[in-house]
Amino acid sequence: MSVSLLAHWRTLAPSIRSRLLHGSVGSAHCLRLASRCLTVAGASGVGSGDAQTAFRLGRALLLAAWEEDPCNGQLASQVLALHGRVPWLGEATARLLAAVAGAWHAPADLGPLERLAAAGDWQGALDLAAGHVVRAADAGTCDLFWLRQALVCAELSGDAAWGADLAARALGDVPAPEMFRRGGLAPLAPLAAYLEGCRLATSGNAADFARALGLFRGCSALVGDHVTVPEGAWLAPVERAGHCMARLGARDGALSLWRVVLAARPWHVSLILRAHDVAQGYDQPAPTPPGTTAALLYSWNKAEELDEALQALAASLDDITVVACLDNGSTDATGDVMRVWGDRMGRDRFVPVRLAVNVGAPAARNWLMQLPQVAACEYAAYLDDDAAVPADWLRHFARAVAVRPDAAAWGCRVVDWHSPALVQSAALHMVPAFEVRDVAGGAEAGTGEDGLPDAEAVYAPTLAHGLPFTVSDLHCQTTDLGRFDHIRPCVSVTGCCHLFRTRDLLARGGFALSLSPSQYDDLEHDLRAARDGRLACYDGFFAVRHKKRTGKAARMSGAQYGNGLGNRYKLHGMYDAPAVARIHRMELEALEQDLLERMARLDVLHRRG
């Protein structure tokens, strides 16, 4: 690879680097970054080096935004419009974008769809969208606007296979990989193959990974020789092919493909993180658990879910010292479930706690951490009662502990139980509603370090509520195709599977009772550590399946929403603007230092070939 990752990073404006540090995936995120870069380019003066750098990055990010949402004809049109001003796209990429833009037919009235989405009626929205897709197909046309809506709803409904059948009806048969080399493809055939490859690549079994790899290789044949790839090429199939190879154990092949992508996109932080960690073997679990560990669960009236969670946990029982389970005043069969599992795991291993009333999540966490059997262990892990851990979860955590031994806590990737392609939680990074320099009086609120409008602040929901920060949501913007497979520092990790050194847990103090009955108590605990100078560590190389829906798939009652919003205000009351600024600055510095070290190692590997 001729491009030095380190050298390229240093050419970027600080305001761009700070936003890339969270990652380089998610259509909305890439689009905001593209807008930022193109604004910087326009403000830097035509012909200047800074303007050219910002412009090239902006157009590359705009193309990446479309790649993240490939049925979006509106985005395709924007990329083509920029290409019309300054040509840079490859011929095959421009042809596919033109086909996508031509098949995009947005209706004048979106009211029916918006009402169904607002009510969380994904099945109703799916039926509405599918009806439009089928009618268009029967008329011999393709309507990508409605196909895009249908695919999103099918994903949220946990029926990706049905969505694939609908896409096949709309786009035609998926071409065989050799057809890409012979030519004569229908204009949207590459999109059909790519979408089917993405569906297969999220299924989780080797046979589907192999089939997806063939489809991605077919699509990537449109890119060129895979040695010198133009900047304007459709690189998503190449990156996804590397994902399939990594999942199939062909690490060298994956790294070779990712090197090609990084040569054209040296700004691709998410791929840098993954390529580095796969090269270092961080994706492999350690041979032993991190040390004596207590697994801690608490439950209220979810007997069936708790039974499934304990069944999954039992597969790793040899790695666990103690399982402590708290019945938080349940009135269902939770007590029976705990008795059965106590007999199965053994009374010396399983510690039951039964409370007469529901004291809420923070108090339940505090109760469990004070048990003498827990205090005697080196590590304590809180697990949700409706989540299933993989058998090697503690050994993956042992790898993360070895990589980042000074972390305040360790967490993992959490995926939807019914739709594992949906990532509910990954590394959480702080997104303030103001710039760090605002606190020091260096800029107006809503502007960046360079004085230009701050796209992140403009779009942040924190401003609407007068709140000082939120956390990153990149994981909600895209499906799980290895984009969050890495180990890195972050401000917080999910409380769904949260590992602590027991001595640190006890020394830091209990979870905030004011955030009862639940929501944000785990985040606040991590923020407390960050305020004291210690960040959490995220390990995305294993996933926990979680039944409760969060992110874009969540449906909340009015009471749940009200409690969550109230707890959010309480949380923000605990951390004023200067405290948020200090935590934000510390995290950005840690993220950049971590990234620079990875870039330096990858540069060395790439020079060696």
Summary of the structure (lengths in Angstrom):
residues: 609
radius of gyration: 24.4
end to end distance: 7.8
largest distance: 74.5
contacts: 2126
relative contact order: 0.10
helix: 56%
strand: 12%
